[in-house]
Amino acid sequence: MAGLGDWDFNNTHVQAGLSGGKFIGAHSTLIAAAPPKLKMAGIVDTSGQAQDDLLQEFNVNSGKVETKRASSSVFAWPIGVCENVGIGQNKQLTRLFEIGSRRSYFIVGRNIVNLSLARTMYDGPNLLRALYAYWPVSLLPTGAEKQNVAQLLATQSLSNKFKAVQRTPGYADFFINLDSDLFDHPFGLFMMFFDSLKEPYGALFVEDCHIQNHQFGVSSQANLVGEGVTVQGDQLLPVNIGAKNFEQSAEGSSVYETAI
Protein backbone atom coordinates (compact mmCIF):
# COMPACT_ATOMS: atom_id res chain seq x y z
CA MET A 1 0.00 0.00 0.00
CA ALA A 2 1.72 3.17 -1.20
CA GLY A 3 -0.73 5.49 0.52
CA LEU A 4 -4.19 5.75 2.06
CA GLY A 5 -5.76 6.23 -1.37
CA ASP A 6 -4.42 2.82 -2.49
CA TRP A 7 -5.88 0.90 0.44
CA ASP A 8 -7.57 -2.26 -0.81
CA PHE A 9 -8.47 -4.33 2.24
CA ASN A 10 -10.05 -7.06 0.11
CA ASN A 11 -6.91 -7.90 -1.89
CA THR A 12 -3.78 -6.51 -0.21
CA HIS A 13 -2.06 -6.50 3.14
CA VAL A 14 -1.68 -3.26 5.05
CA GLN A 15 2.13 -3.37 5.04
CA ALA A 16 3.97 -4.30 1.85
CA GLY A 17 6.94 -6.64 1.70
CA LEU A 18 6.09 -9.03 4.52
CA SER A 19 6.47 -12.78 4.11
CA GLY A 20 6.00 -15.72 6.45
CA GLY A 21 9.70 -16.30 6.98
CA LYS A 22 10.27 -12.77 8.20
CA PHE A 23 8.51 -13.21 11.53
CA ILE A 24 10.38 -13.61 14.80
CA GLY A 25 9.48 -16.70 16.81
CA ALA A 26 10.31 -18.18 20.17
CA HIS A 27 12.26 -20.92 18.39
CA SER A 28 14.59 -18.32 16.84
CA THR A 29 15.26 -16.43 20.08
CA LEU A 30 18.29 -17.06 22.28
CA ILE A 31 18.45 -16.20 26.00
CA ALA A 32 21.82 -16.29 27.74
CA ALA A 33 23.24 -15.37 31.14
CA ALA A 34 26.40 -13.27 31.13
CA PRO A 35 28.68 -11.12 33.28
CA PRO A 36 27.07 -7.89 34.51
CA LYS A 37 28.55 -5.54 31.88
CA LEU A 38 28.31 -5.74 28.10
CA LYS A 39 32.03 -5.08 27.66
CA MET A 40 32.81 -7.93 30.06
CA ALA A 41 30.82 -10.38 27.97
CA GLY A 42 32.98 -9.79 24.91
CA ILE A 43 29.93 -9.85 22.63
CA VAL A 44 30.94 -6.66 20.80
CA ASP A 45 34.07 -4.55 20.63
CA THR A 46 34.46 -1.71 23.12
CA SER A 47 33.62 0.63 20.22
CA GLY A 48 30.17 -1.00 20.05
CA GLN A 49 30.63 -2.05 16.43
CA ALA A 50 29.64 -5.58 15.51
CA GLN A 51 32.22 -7.91 14.03
CA ASP A 52 31.55 -9.02 10.43
CA ASP A 53 32.05 -12.62 11.52
CA LEU A 54 30.29 -12.26 14.87
CA LEU A 55 27.60 -14.80 14.09
CA GLN A 56 30.20 -17.34 13.01
CA GLU A 57 31.93 -16.92 16.38
CA PHE A 58 28.93 -18.16 18.33
CA ASN A 59 29.36 -21.80 19.28
CA VAL A 60 26.06 -22.82 20.86
CA ASN A 61 26.65 -26.55 20.43
CA SER A 62 29.57 -26.49 22.86
CA GLY A 63 27.24 -25.29 25.62
CA LYS A 64 28.22 -21.65 25.60
CA VAL A 65 28.00 -18.63 23.34
CA GLU A 66 31.60 -17.51 23.16
CA THR A 67 33.52 -14.93 21.18
CA LYS A 68 36.98 -15.99 20.14
CA ARG A 69 38.77 -12.64 20.18
CA ALA A 70 41.93 -12.61 22.25
CA SER A 71 40.79 -9.51 24.13
CA SER A 72 38.17 -11.44 26.08
CA SER A 73 37.59 -15.00 27.21
CA VAL A 74 34.29 -14.31 28.95
CA PHE A 75 31.14 -15.88 27.59
CA ALA A 76 27.36 -15.84 27.66
CA TRP A 77 25.78 -19.14 28.76
CA PRO A 78 22.59 -20.15 26.88
CA ILE A 79 19.63 -20.85 29.18
CA GLY A 80 17.66 -23.85 27.91
CA VAL A 81 14.13 -25.09 28.76
CA CYS A 82 13.03 -21.50 29.36
CA GLU A 83 9.29 -21.29 28.76
CA ASN A 84 8.57 -17.60 29.30
CA VAL A 85 10.58 -14.41 29.37
CA GLY A 86 9.29 -10.88 29.68
CA ILE A 87 11.03 -7.50 29.60
CA GLY A 88 9.36 -4.25 30.61
CA GLN A 89 10.62 -0.68 30.65
CA ASN A 90 9.03 2.08 32.68
CA LYS A 91 10.13 5.68 32.28
CA GLN A 92 9.46 8.02 35.14
CA LEU A 93 7.21 10.88 34.06
CA THR A 94 6.06 13.83 36.12
CA ARG A 95 3.26 15.93 34.69
CA LEU A 96 3.40 19.59 35.68
CA PHE A 97 0.38 21.86 35.44
CA GLU A 98 0.46 25.61 35.85
CA ILE A 99 -2.13 28.06 37.06
CA GLY A 100 -3.51 30.07 34.17
CA SER A 101 -3.32 27.40 31.45
CA ARG A 102 -4.97 24.14 30.46
CA ARG A 103 -1.71 22.86 28.97
CA SER A 104 0.93 20.90 30.87
CA TYR A 105 4.61 20.01 30.83
CA PHE A 106 6.26 16.59 31.11
CA ILE A 107 9.44 16.12 33.10
CA VAL A 108 11.19 12.95 31.96
CA GLY A 109 13.06 10.90 34.55
CA ARG A 110 14.95 7.64 34.63
CA ASN A 111 14.15 4.40 32.86
CA ILE A 112 13.46 1.31 35.01
CA VAL A 113 14.00 -2.15 33.48
CA ASN A 114 12.10 -5.19 34.78
CA LEU A 115 12.44 -8.80 33.67
CA SER A 116 10.73 -12.10 34.39
CA LEU A 117 11.83 -15.62 33.47
CA ALA A 118 10.06 -18.96 33.90
CA ARG A 119 11.93 -22.23 33.39
CA THR A 120 11.44 -25.97 33.81
CA MET A 121 13.69 -27.67 36.37
CA TYR A 122 15.86 -30.59 35.26
CA ASP A 123 18.91 -32.47 36.52
CA GLY A 124 21.32 -29.67 35.70
CA PRO A 125 21.90 -26.03 36.67
CA ASN A 126 18.65 -24.57 37.97
CA LEU A 127 17.62 -21.03 37.11
CA LEU A 128 19.49 -19.33 39.95
CA ARG A 129 22.63 -21.28 39.08
CA ALA A 130 22.32 -20.57 35.37
CA LEU A 131 21.94 -16.82 35.84
CA TYR A 132 25.23 -16.75 37.76
CA ALA A 133 27.08 -19.01 35.33
CA TYR A 134 29.93 -16.51 35.10
CA TRP A 135 30.85 -16.88 38.78
CA PRO A 136 33.95 -19.09 39.27
CA VAL A 137 33.38 -22.43 40.95
CA SER A 138 36.57 -22.01 42.97
CA LEU A 139 35.11 -19.06 44.91
CA LEU A 140 31.87 -20.80 45.85
CA PRO A 141 31.70 -22.28 49.37
CA THR A 142 30.94 -25.78 48.05
CA GLY A 143 32.97 -28.08 45.84
CA ALA A 144 30.24 -30.45 44.75
CA GLU A 145 29.52 -28.96 41.30
CA LYS A 146 29.33 -31.42 38.47
CA GLN A 147 32.41 -31.53 36.28
CA ASN A 148 30.65 -30.65 33.04
CA VAL A 149 29.10 -27.56 34.64
CA ALA A 150 32.42 -26.55 36.18
CA GLN A 151 33.96 -26.49 32.73
CA LEU A 152 31.23 -24.18 31.47
CA LEU A 153 31.73 -21.80 34.37
CA ALA A 154 35.47 -21.30 33.99
CA THR A 155 36.32 -17.63 33.41
CA GLN A 156 39.80 -16.19 33.58
CA SER A 157 39.80 -12.51 32.63
CA LEU A 158 37.52 -11.37 35.50
CA SER A 159 39.32 -13.20 38.30
CA ASN A 160 40.34 -9.96 40.00
CA LYS A 161 36.69 -8.83 40.13
CA PHE A 162 35.37 -11.73 42.18
CA LYS A 163 34.91 -12.14 45.93
CA ALA A 164 34.67 -15.41 47.80
CA VAL A 165 31.06 -16.26 48.66
CA GLN A 166 30.43 -16.53 52.42
CA ARG A 167 26.84 -17.76 52.60
CA THR A 168 26.10 -20.91 50.64
CA PRO A 169 23.67 -20.36 47.75
CA GLY A 170 23.15 -24.11 47.30
CA TYR A 171 24.85 -27.36 46.43
CA ALA A 172 25.75 -28.94 43.10
CA ASP A 173 23.39 -27.54 40.45
CA PHE A 174 20.61 -26.52 42.86
CA PHE A 175 20.98 -22.92 44.09
CA ILE A 176 18.04 -21.95 46.28
CA ASN A 177 19.19 -19.57 49.05
CA LEU A 178 18.43 -16.09 47.71
CA ASP A 179 19.87 -14.66 50.95
CA SER A 180 23.36 -15.79 49.91
CA ASP A 181 25.80 -12.97 49.27
CA LEU A 182 26.34 -14.42 45.79
CA PHE A 183 23.04 -12.82 44.81
CA ASP A 184 24.19 -9.44 46.13
CA HIS A 185 26.33 -9.28 43.00
CA PRO A 186 24.84 -8.39 39.62
CA PHE A 187 24.71 -10.44 36.43
CA GLY A 188 23.91 -9.66 32.80
CA LEU A 189 21.26 -11.03 30.44
CA PHE A 190 21.75 -11.33 26.70
CA MET A 191 18.99 -11.95 24.14
CA MET A 192 19.40 -12.45 20.40
CA PHE A 193 16.64 -12.64 17.78
CA PHE A 194 16.54 -14.21 14.32
CA ASP A 195 13.75 -14.58 11.83
CA SER A 196 12.61 -17.97 10.53
CA LEU A 197 15.04 -17.70 7.62
CA LYS A 198 17.96 -17.50 10.06
CA GLU A 199 18.60 -13.84 9.32
CA PRO A 200 19.73 -11.76 12.33
CA TYR A 201 17.09 -9.32 13.53
CA GLY A 202 18.52 -7.75 16.68
CA ALA A 203 19.93 -8.29 20.14
CA LEU A 204 19.88 -6.68 23.57
CA PHE A 205 21.88 -6.81 26.76
CA VAL A 206 20.53 -5.89 30.21
CA GLU A 207 23.31 -4.75 32.53
CA ASP A 208 23.62 -5.06 36.31
CA CYS A 209 20.65 -7.35 36.91
CA HIS A 210 19.55 -8.29 40.43
CA ILE A 211 17.06 -10.99 41.36
CA GLN A 212 14.16 -9.53 43.32
CA ASN A 213 11.99 -12.61 43.62
CA HIS A 214 12.40 -16.35 43.09
CA GLN A 215 9.64 -18.95 43.26
CA PHE A 216 9.02 -22.56 42.33
CA GLY A 217 6.12 -24.88 42.90
CA VAL A 218 5.27 -28.56 42.87
CA SER A 219 1.83 -29.93 42.03
CA SER A 220 0.59 -33.49 42.35
CA GLN A 221 -1.07 -33.17 38.92
CA ALA A 222 1.98 -31.80 37.12
CA ASN A 223 4.59 -33.82 35.26
CA LEU A 224 7.23 -31.11 35.64
CA VAL A 225 8.49 -28.69 38.26
CA GLY A 226 8.84 -25.08 37.22
CA GLU A 227 10.59 -22.08 38.72
CA GLY A 228 10.69 -18.39 37.98
CA VAL A 229 12.39 -15.13 38.87
CA THR A 230 11.63 -11.45 38.65
CA VAL A 231 14.62 -9.24 38.01
CA GLN A 232 15.49 -5.55 37.91
CA GLY A 233 18.25 -4.29 35.65
CA ASP A 234 20.15 -1.03 35.48
CA GLN A 235 19.97 -0.39 31.74
CA LEU A 236 18.97 -2.13 28.53
CA LEU A 237 21.47 -1.77 25.70
CA PRO A 238 20.96 -2.65 22.02
CA VAL A 239 23.65 -4.91 20.56
CA ASN A 240 24.75 -4.65 16.95
CA ILE A 241 24.87 -8.17 15.46
CA GLY A 242 24.93 -7.10 11.83
CA ALA A 243 21.18 -7.07 11.19
CA LYS A 244 20.00 -5.27 8.05
CA ASN A 245 17.12 -2.85 7.57
CA PHE A 246 13.85 -4.08 6.11
CA GLU A 247 14.47 -5.08 2.51
CA GLN A 248 12.85 -3.39 -0.48
CA SER A 249 9.27 -4.48 -1.12
CA ALA A 250 8.04 -5.94 -4.40
CA GLU A 251 6.66 -2.51 -5.39
CA GLY A 252 10.15 -1.04 -5.07
CA SER A 253 9.42 1.26 -2.13
CA SER A 254 10.79 0.73 1.34
CA VAL A 255 8.34 0.05 4.13
CA TYR A 256 9.59 3.21 5.85
CA GLU A 257 8.59 5.28 2.81
CA THR A 258 4.95 4.21 2.89
CA ALA A 259 2.87 7.35 3.46
CA ILE A 260 -0.62 7.80 4.83
QUICORVEN-V379317 format. One record per pair of residues at least 24 apart in sequence whose C-alpha atoms are under 6 Angstrom apart, sorted by the first residue. I is the first residue (numbers start at 1). J is the second residue. Records with the same first field share a line. If there is no record, write none. Layout:
I = J, J
//
This chain:
2 = 258
3 = 259, 260
4 = 260
17 = 249
21 = 196, 197
22 = 195
23 = 195
24 = 195
28 = 194
29 = 192, 193
30 = 191, 192
31 = 78, 79, 190, 191
32 = 76, 77, 78, 79, 189, 190
33 = 76, 77, 131, 188, 189
34 = 76, 188, 189
35 = 134, 187, 188
36 = 186, 187, 188, 207, 208
37 = 207
41 = 74, 75
42 = 72
50 = 240, 241
74 = 155
81 = 119, 120
82 = 118, 119
83 = 118, 119
84 = 117, 118
85 = 116, 117
86 = 115, 116
87 = 114, 115
88 = 113, 114
89 = 113
113 = 232, 233
114 = 231, 232
115 = 230, 231
116 = 229, 230
117 = 228, 229
118 = 227, 228
119 = 226, 227
120 = 225, 226
121 = 225, 226
124 = 173
125 = 173
126 = 174
128 = 175
129 = 175
139 = 164
140 = 165
141 = 168
144 = 172
145 = 172
186 = 210
200 = 243
201 = 243
203 = 239
204 = 237, 238, 239
205 = 236, 237
206 = 235, 236
207 = 233, 234, 235
208 = 233, 234
209 = 233
//
